[in-house]
Amino acid sequence: MNGGTLALLIAGLFCFGAGAYLAATDNRTTGIALMSMGLIFQVLTLRQLKLARTGQARKDNGDAG
């Protein structure tokens, strides 16, 4: 896992947590927007992990491309 994937993971967790806090306490619309951004970051993280896994599987099989 590279640094970019870790950054997306941390950003997703932070945005979702901050959004949940804001939605529950004071500013509902900002909280919902932050939770949405957090989920998008998590989807991008999962995409990166899937691409890395399939790349590793190709490397293990000895395929050229």
Phi and psi in degrees as a GROMACS rama.xvg file:
@    title "Ramachandran Plot"
@    xaxis  label "Phi"
@    yaxis  label "Psi"
@TYPE xy
-93.0929  178.61  ASN-2
-66.0521  -34.3495  GLY-3
-65.1689  -39.4995  GLY-4
-65.9585  -41.4817  THR-5
-64.9714  -38.2154  LEU-6
-63.7388  -42.0385  ALA-7
-63.9194  -39.038  LEU-8
-62.8336  -48.827  LEU-9
-66.3879  -41.4394  ILE-10
-62.2807  -40.3267  ALA-11
-64.5356  -44.3619  GLY-12
-65.635  -42.7826  LEU-13
-65.2876  -47.2784  PHE-14
-62.8496  -42.3047  CYS-15
-66.6477  -42.5407  PHE-16
-63.9579  -45.071  GLY-17
-65.0651  -38.7673  ALA-18
-65.6465  -39.563  GLY-19
-65.0703  -39.8935  ALA-20
-63.6613  -47.8485  TYR-21
-65.3433  -39.591  LEU-22
-65.7534  -32.6572  ALA-23
-81.2598  -26.3796  ALA-24
-100.8  -65.2649  THR-25
-128.972  -63.5975  ASP-26
-100.785  96.0392  ASN-27
-67.7803  -44.118  ARG-28
-67.944  -40.1387  THR-29
-65.8188  -38.7729  THR-30
-62.6212  -43.3287  GLY-31
-65.8208  -38.8902  ILE-32
-63.9238  -42.2132  ALA-33
-67.01  -38.544  LEU-34
-64.1298  -38.2641  MET-35
-63.242  -43.9086  SER-36
-62.5233  -39.5177  MET-37
-61.7258  -41.8095  GLY-38
-66.8756  -36.6635  LEU-39
-63.732  -43.1984  ILE-40
-61.7845  -37.9861  PHE-41
-67.4052  -38.9515  GLN-42
-63.6857  -41.9301  VAL-43
-64.3607  -36.3352  LEU-44
-63.2724  -46.1212  THR-45
-62.9566  -35.7839  LEU-46
-64.0808  -44.8323  ARG-47
-62.6486  -40.9902  GLN-48
-65.1277  -38.9181  LEU-49
-66.1995  -41.9722  LYS-50
-64.586  -38.3871  LEU-51
-67.0443  -38.4685  ALA-52
-67.8765  -43.7244  ARG-53
-68.134  -34.0041  THR-54
-65.0189  -39.0232  GLY-55
-68.0311  -37.5839  GLN-56
-65.3717  -40.4228  ALA-57
-65.3486  -39.1251  ARG-58
-64.6087  -39.1305  LYS-59
-69.3085  -33.9242  ASP-60
-79.3376  -15.2403  ASN-61
81.8706  16.3439  GLY-62
-72.28  147.908  ASP-63
-83.0948  -19.635  ALA-64
